Amino acid sequence: MAKLDLKTADVPKTREDARPPDGSAPIPIHSRARFSGWFGYVVLVLFAIISLGPIWIAVKTALSDSGTLFTSASSLLPQHPTLFNFERVIGLVNPADPRLQQTSFGKVDFYLALKNSVAFTLLAVVPQIAFSAMAAYAFARLRFYGRRVIFFLFLAATMIPSVVLFIPNFILIKDLGWLNTYQGMAAPYALMTPFAVFFLRQMFLSTPRELEESALIDGACYFTIFFRIVLPVHRSALATLSMLAAMNAWNDFFWPFLVGRDRSVQVMAVAINSFRAQQAGGTPDWSGLMACTVLGIIPVAVLLIFFGRKVVESLQYTGFR
Amino acid sequence: MSVSAQPRAPASPPGSGMPVRRSSFFHVLRFRESYCAWIFIAPALLGFFTFYLMPAFRALYISLTDWNLLRVPKFIGPTNFSKLWNDPNFWNAMKVTVLYVLYNIPIQTVIGLLLAVLLARLSRSIILRSVILAPYLISNVIVAIIWFWMLDPLLGFGNAVLQWIGIGRIPFFSDQQLALPTIAVVNIWRHMGLTALLFYTGIQAIPKDVYEAARIEGAGPWRSFFGITLPLIRPTMVFVLVTSIIGSFQVFDTIAVTTLGGPNYATRTIVWYIYENGFETFRMGYASALSCALFLCLAIVTLVQMRILRSGQSDLG
C-alpha cells in the first residue's frame, strides 16, 4: 500500500523529464514507480467495479425469472432473462395473466409513483430557484436596511438539523390540511432553501457589475436588469443549481415519507419503501423490487451518460445528507 | 457606487422630459433600491419565516410541552429535558449514533483521499469519475434496498458468494453486532465517490510547482503527500469532515428501509429515536426535546472541529 500515494511530480512522465540537467545519461525510471502506477490503476478499476457491482446485481435480478432467484443467487448473469418483472411493475401485464397468480408478487403502481415524483420535484424546484435567485440578487447587489442581519439568519438556519424543523413543519402542514398533498410535500422547499440563496449570491458576486451599472444609467429599473441581464448572464449557474436541487428533491425520502404517505401521492422513494414492506409471503418480492429500483436508477443513468461532466463538476458544491 | 445611487432620485432619470408624472408610487417601487430589494426578497423571506425561523422557535416551545397532537399542548417546562437526561434509551441512541459516525467517517475519508490522489495522478477520465460518483446520485432508499437484497441471508448475491468461498451465510442486517457496521458500509459505498471528488477538486487547486520543488529537494511520495497534499487541502478537509459528520449524525433513510432500529435497538440512532417518539407514538414534546439535544450536540461537534482544524486559515499563499 505504501506505493499508492505517489504524487504527480514524483514520477517522471517521460525519459526526457528524468534526464539530469547536466546532459548525462537518463536516470532509469524505477521499477518501483512503474509498479505503483500499475497498482494504482488496479485500485481505481477495483473501486469502479465496487461502485457498479451492486447496481449490476440489481439489474441482473430485475431481468431474472423470480423462480430462479435461489438457484441463480451467485451467478453474475440472469438465468432465463425476461422483461416480465418490468412489465408487471409498470402495469403492462393483464391482471388475469396466469403468471401473476402463481407467485406472491407485491402490488405497486410505478406510473403513479413516477408521476408523483415528477410533480413533487417540479413543485419543489422551479419556484425555489426563481425566488432564491430574486433573493440572491437583492443580497448581492441591492442595499437595504437589515440586509446583513437577514443574510446572517439565512446562514444560521443551515446549522439547524432538518429533523428539528420537521416536527413543527409537520404540524404546520397538518394544521393547513395539506397532509398527503403535493403542496404539503413541496411547500418547505418551494419558496427558498438557504443553500440556493448562498449559491446564487456567490455566483452573482463573482461577476463584475459593469453591465448592470450601465443599464442603470440607461434608465433600466432593477426588475429589467434582473430579468434581462442577471438571469441570462448566469444561465450556467442556474442550470447547475437546478440540477442539484432537482436531484435532492428526487432522492428526498424523510419529508415526503412524513407528509405524503397516502398511495395517491407517494413519491418513488416512499413507494419503493412501502412496496418492500408488503412482505408478500414472508420475503419481499425481490425481482419486482429490483425492477422498480432499476427503473428508479434510469433517470440518474441518463443524466450521467449525457451530462456526465456537468454533473461531476456541479456536485463539488454539494454537501452530505 | 456613485453610479448605482443615481436612479434613487425618483424625479427624473437622465433624459426624461416628464419628471412630475414619473414620481408616482409605482415609479418609486421600481427604481428605489431598498424598496426593490424588499420586493425581491419577499417570497424567500416568507418561506424563511414560515419554514425555518418560526419552526425553529416552535420546536423549542414544543419541547417544553406535553403534546400528543390530539389534545391541547400542555406547558410542562423543562420536564422533557430532565426526562431525557435520565432516559437510558436516549443515551443508547447517542452511543449508537456516535459509533456509527466512528465506523463511517474514518473509512470514508481514507477511501476518498486514496481515490482522489489516484485520480489526480493517474487519470483525468471523466468516465471514471462519473462511475465512482454514480452511487451518490442514487437515492438512499434505492441504495439501501439494493444492499438489503445483496446481503439477504437466503437469496442475496453477497451471501451466495460467501457461501461459495466457504465462509458461510451471514445475516448482516439482523445480527446485533453487524447491523450497524453494515449500514455504515452502505453509506460509505454511496458517499465515497463524492468524498473523492471533493478531495480531487482540492488537490487540483494545489500548484504543481510546489511538488516540483519538493521533488528537487528529494522528498519521496509519502513526504510530499503528508508534507504538501494533506496540509494544503485543509479547507477541503474541514468541509468534508464537518458536512459528513453532520450528515452521519442524522442517518435515517437507510435504517428506515432496512433494520427499523433493530435488532434489539442496535441501530436505533438518535434521529430514528426522534422519529419513533414523534411520528409513531406521537410524543411531540419529547421528540422535540430530543431534536433540540441533537442540535446542541451537532453545534458543539462542529465548533470543536472548526477549532481543531483551524478552518479559517489556509496554508496556501
Interface residues (C-beta under 8 A of the other chain):
Chain A: A2 K3 L4 D5 L6 K7 T8 A9 D10 S36 G37 G40 Y41 V43 L44 F47 A48 I50 S51 L52 P54 I55 I57 A58 T61 L69 F70 A73 S74 P127 F131 S132 M134 A135 Y137 A138 F139 L142 R143 F144 Y145 R147 I150 L153 F154 A157 M159 I160 P161 S162 V163 V164 L165 F166 I167 P168 N169 F170 I171 L172 K174 A187 P188 A190 L191 M192 P194 V197 E213 L216 I217 G219 C221 Y222 F223 F226 M247 W250 N251 D252 F253 F254 F257 L258 M268 A269 V270 I272 N273 R276 T283 W286 L289 M290 T293 G296 I297 V300 A301 L303 L304 G308 R309 V311 V312 L315 Q316 T318 G319 F320 R321
Chain B: V3 S4 Q6 P7 P13 P14 G15 S16 R30 F31 E33 S34 C36 A37 W38 F40 I41 P43 A44 L45 L46 G47 F48 T50 F51 Y52 L53 M54 P55 A56 R58 A59 I62 L69 I111 L114 L115 V117 L118 L119 A120 R121 L122 S123 I126 I127 L128 R129 S130 V131 I132 L133 A134 P135 Y136 L137 I138 S139 N140 V141 I142 I145 I146 W147 F148 W149 M150 D152 L154 L155 G156 F157 N159 A160 V161 Q163 W164 W189 H191 M192 G193 L194 L197 L198 T201 K208 Y211 E212 A214 R215 G220 P221 W222 S224 F225 I228 T229 T243 S244 I246 G247 S248 F249 Q250 F252 D253 A256 V257 V271 I274 Y275 G278 F279 M284 A287 S288 S291 C292 L294 F295 L298 A299 T302
